[in-house]
Amino acid sequence: MERHLFLLQRVTALVMAPLVLVHLVVIVYAVRSGLTAGAILARTQGNWGWIAFYGLFVVAVAIHVPIGLRGILIEWARLRRGAADVVAALFGVLLLVTGMRSVMAVGGLS
């Protein structure tokens, strides 16, 4: 199982890397252009490209982060693997649910 989690975390990192770069470029563009939150939302409402982009971002984060958290809980907090698995999985579900709610709101789907 450890090997699969290791590989899964690396794959999600590969997915996230270009997404983070695009996200940062968009932030810099928005700030330099003086866009307000309302202007940004007006541009994203119903745009399936941004919905898919941020939906993929949320899924990758919801997989990647709990794997790392699990390792921290086992190594540093000295939790047993079973307890660490549960905590990490619950945190992953929390990230997925809250992230997708945000994607839906920004995409105008809520």
N, C-alpha and C positions, 0 to 999 in steps of 0.2 A: 504494500500500500504506500509506503514512504516514497518508493521510486516513482509511482504514478503521480503522487501529489507533487513531487519535485518537478517532473516533466510538465504537468498541468500548469504549475505556477510559471514556469519558463515560457510556455506557449502563450499564456495570458499576458505576460510581460511583453512578448513580441507583438501582440495585438494592441496593447495599450500604448506602446512607445509612439507610433505615428499619430494615434488619437490625441495623446497629450500635446504633441507638437502642434497639431492643427488647432486644438483648443486654445493653446497659448497665443498662437498667431491671431485667432479670432478675438481674444481678449485685448491684445495690443491694438488691433485694428479698431475695435469698438471704442476703446479709451481715447485713442488719437483722433478719432472721428467725432468725438463728443457725443456719442450715441447714449441716449437714456435707456433705462430698463424698458420703458414702454416702446421705444423705437426698436429695440432688439426683439422684444416679444412680437411686435407687428411683423417683423421679418421672418420669424420662425413659425408663427401660427399656421398649422396645416402643411408645413413643408416636410414632406416625407423623407427627404434627404437628411435633414437635421434630426428628425425623429429616429431614423435608422442609425445615424452616426452616434448620437448620444445613447440610444438603446443598446448598441453594441458596447459602448464604453461602460455603461452601468453593469452589463452582464459580465464583462471581463473583470471589472473591479470587484464585483460580488463573488467571483471565484478566486481571484488572486489574493485579496486581502485576508480572507479567513484562513487560507493555507499558511500565510506568514504569521498570523495571530496564533494559530495552533502551535506552531513551532516555538513561539515566544512563551506561550502558556506552559508548554512541556519543559522547556529548558530553564526559563527564568522563574516562573511562578511555581514550578515543580508540581503542576497538576498531572494527574494520571491521564494517559492517552484518551481513555473513554470520556472523561470529563472535559478535556480540552477539545475533543471532537464535537461534543454537544455545544459548548460555548461558541466555538468557531462557526459551526453550522448555523446557530441561531443568529450570530452577528452577520453572517452572509445573507441570510433571509432578510434581516433588517435592512441591510444595504440595498438588496435587490428591490424590496418593496418601496422604500423611500426614494430610491433612485428612479424607479419606473414611474412613480407618482409625479416626480419632477419632470421627467421626459414628457409625460402625458400633458402636464400643465403647460409647459413651454411650447409643446406642439399643438396646443389648443384642443386636445382630445378629452380633457376632463370635464 
